[in-house]
Amino acid sequence: MRMLPVLLSSFLAAGPLVVVNPGFEKDTEGWTFTAGTGVATNNPHGGAKLIYLDAGPGKSVSQTITVPSAGSYSVSAWIATGGAGGTFTVLRGGTAVQTITLPSRSTYSRYTISDVEVAEGEQLGIVFGSGTGWVNVDDVMVSPGAKASPTVTSANPKIAEMFAWAKAKAGSWVHQDGVPGPLNVDERRPSGTGEGVYTPTYWAGYAHRSGYYSRDFAHQLAGAHILGLDAENKNMLRSFARSATAEHKYYPVWALNFDAATYLAIDYRSPTNFVREVPATFELVEKANQAFRWTGDRSYVDDPVFWDYYRHAVKEFVELHDGQLPNGVAEGTGKGIFQGAASYNEVSGEPLAEAGDAIGAQYQAYRALAALAADKGDEELSASLAEQARSLKAYFNQTWSVKQGTGEFVRAYTVDGTPLTGFGKENSWFMPMKGLIDAGPRNDAYLDFVDAEASGAGRPRNIEAITYLPDTFFRHNRAETAWKWMQDVYDKREVKHVNSRQGLNGDYPEVPFTLVSQTVEGLMGIEPDAPRRTVATLSRLPADIGWLEVADVPVGDGTITVRHDGTSSSTFTNGGSSMVFWEARFLGTHRWLEVNGHRFPGKRQVIDGVTYTVAKVPVRPGQTAGARLAS
């Protein structure tokens, strides 16, 4: 009994697995260099220094670390090469766990060796070896191993390959709690302004900056949950909520360092001069509800920091930012991102007061807080917010989006009240993505328009903008189009990003996180409500994915496994320890369903104007249930 405090003290003192001098800013400290290698300043990825290995065999730079506590770790490094054949190796106890043989690629790319299991006190080695050309290495990082590890199997090998790549790549962006790291790193200050202690966070934004961004974070949250990053999600979301003060007029700051406390300097100059965009304020409310539905974590309704943020976002924030075109829609100033932008589309140059992405996000914030209020037991608030959502949607469809005397679809208003039509990138596709347009021919036509524009002259140059398109089309059950855009993102992962400092498209963090969520929420149609122990599913498989199974997806305190065969048959396995109620959904009206071998009349359900046939099936722990269309 007397050993327990000692063991606990030892565990708490263990701390993270720290690489000494990971960016080589302290020259050779912590690393072992052979002849033909050294520290240089000519081509750093970050900071001012890097290591080089000359061409030719037998050269290496290495570090050995004593593991402070047993666990799983992933090791990443940014590497550029002047020829093929270099190597990146991780060793355990002196034996190679995995070696990556490097291609010839002069652009810095991020390489990762994932989920290396080690015991306390074991030796973990990191070794970079020479090849036929020069090798440059910088910014080594150790991430905690996967906390959840869902797997995908399918008749289509591409989706299985895509998911495995995305899972490993996303996991490589996670920071260990307690690891030291630089603050305020950006393209102007590549060495930052000092050092801080990182908390549970992950990269969400440019890889050459030392912080996470509200917009990227909102889009990555679901994928992060699926990979078990719930502590990180809550920590990051709470940091944004905490920053939305009266002094900031209830805007959350745009980005924070990985200590989850220091505002990222490149985007924050003063309480009246910082980057802020209207949609993010509302998206964070929506995503808090999404996190609650996935996890059932009562902090999202009981923590006053969260609750105050939600309430201010849908009330005081709207009131403070509705002065130029008073109509209950939150506005930007039209004066640029440092004074408050109405839209996520930063490159249009339009002086926008109101934008389609902002009003869509505001609509979903009302719906989200209505749902959270119901779980908090505040039925009056829940009903009031649900009515605000309905009223805003009606106003949008009947007035806001209608250009009088024409059939054109309005996607924004300038500060002088001029309606704008045509393609506005984010302020166009966010309207259907947020479910703001009434179901029917007008919505269908606008989705066609978005797809055509994004496929042609209106295509965004930055890959992170494209990552929203699968979500837009999955929401409206356009599986073929959504899958087309998922493949487009994946197939361009080794193309250089439009921002040269970022490296390759695949090294933009939003890319892997969203491919993870688009597989689970999009293709599989998994929609959890963990507080009610309910999970809905809907097959959105395109024709070239005959069947798809996603196993061990975390929901609440358990896991689920779902398989779809085409769009007519589904199975559901409860991997947890409590009963789960499965709502098997099938698109359209069908007279009969077969559930666990028994024929039942199909139950019709209309969700956001779309008709489904559903079966509600209780599934005990360890059991598998099946549902399919029956003639």
Steps between C-alpha positions, in 0.01 A plus 500: 500500500790736572633453144200666330603864559851416380372338181259785436772755559728315259228491235421868536867591487562297184387775265503494122751334271716798406738527206799715594553789261231388249548801271882499520501861623750393770740367239613142574354475853330165557597349163787280381658596167726292276746644248330664205213640709439814701285800584431760229304821450442495125165318474309479830141386508442695821719710722847589376675162485474147366718193467653376177640169386729506196446258214654157524462196723564460870414843637249549782360733763332336799358542848411242764236578762417308818123450500347661813182290503362209301281590209467549129668787315523630144816672377494758218756713324509750215745375237618628161733303274718556195491133403335172590612240750524695826336343805297591806501225764351454845660238724378336818771356722747533213283305254334674208122520532453663160711669235368742242709514183484856377427603141675779316297808597652842550180635659477440874249223573390357830574132562360300792562164661179431690396326821829361628431302819768541768545404863610727781877531507542366147727678253328670206733593216448750216744468210532689173719331238664627183406421141608569143446875545505748785247459785364790711302436819321738736224525763487150646184433700372219723123455526305275736386181331143446387243513782239347273576297191198445276565294188345490156452200273323515167445347159670818373869503601532875446275598792686260732834644386370856533371446855820329616710786360275765654493332841878478520557849363244664732650323801841646421373854570418441869705661777590324823385665819791670675748502213697828465468685172543838333230770510391741226683329217395633160648595163624832640638353822609148408664454839204642694512723805589255772405162638190369675360175627254338260170351617282235328454656156548420134599697196205673331633753250826571325776258590756782508317678784499388864127511557150377426227698328129520580389438142726198445430364846124511440543298183739249659310435825297201381800327346695568818230335710496193275873467571446530875611861544219604733727658762662706226165606354370614837820682593514686169132585488512627857796724416298666224195530726711662772632759254157624391485783753297819511823683418516297177130569437442127551714395205732210581857568399599356165797289616683389812841348562520137604516599866125574451547835672719733295331668206697441179677831443477514121120511530462697822628855549261642760145448632369721216739386230500125448387261228137398537241359265131476580437136401753367752312643798195295407680191373660448841153478656394248238816296552460497878165333447660258255766412758226442760307272264812293432627477857211559741746708708284717728770770511356635177178592678615540861827695472413870543783606265334309219147599593581869525665482159195342336259750652711804409551370145130478420394812690750778580724418206212532255373818664846664495561412135170585333524875444552564129210294360287431809319169449618263772794374290850548643721717282860566415640849458605472136843633604702181495579210727667707775180702545254212464413321175152375413628200304768234501575603140795728571616545141194653333576860600127566533396733787247256644262576782309170485599174335348160430753310707437723804121479486522123444726462802269722707205278408683187612615670822136563593417136430802377694427705809134398486616138521753572777241696698262204482771276648566760767130490592423855387198427281399865472838601359502196274161585353593865455820417311327241283251769401783745428655238270172445317440874463853565372469221244165633379640854475797371304293302251224754454696828514876499563602267217255636243614773261180684422381483140749227403550131553849556635611360835646756741806379690610825674429870557754782496508767770279727287236229466583387145409133448769282342429194288725261309759274660653615827682181598442460878207740507341289227554138603450559872132578439412147388768348724328648805157383381378858471330469159157335502503151352373491144580619146665826607742321728567234236576764238735684734691181578542444126628857470753455783633176351532653154676813625739313729580262215580785263609861509376548858716226649678620816878494477550382858433134580350580843208674330433191286476288816155650569347374176457135604311618811278724286391218272477226764254716694267481201559129431690565179737212556660492155589870506624489861717197427637675189618789716647271768708333231598837357640607837681170554640480149656846535669429833848504343441817300672812636272717711423845364690640800857387433589506872232240566662230288271241344120500508504180703703675768219745566340358820139559393540252212541176702265597783214573260555183296460304825172671590369489142546124497317447828238776498475536123524163327372302799250765613579436867317756714540443875303626796709357782300666781199296386704192406370529145686472171345555157658368180434561130690345211630762260716260305566593137471237230870411504503416872299178515536459873678686777559419867632736764598320820560625856368853464486662847154617612437596861683253724500221242561425135287401203566317174283571196488331160300607196445277197397740229218724617255224588659301784677596823637329810581653836719356777499639853854477636418674828369387837153661485195471279509715184192590300577480129295704257557342160406752231434439131443784256149524357166334576498122528211281608695223670826455690658178618657534846697210648324264260148624575283706265353825631311792345742785429462810715502828307703788644556847352827669601572851372249451219639164383307174539660187644380157600635402840515210741585552867684199639631445855845336485644343812872508583697267275207439266462565127172604340408521133247699301426501128238599251247225438262456209 
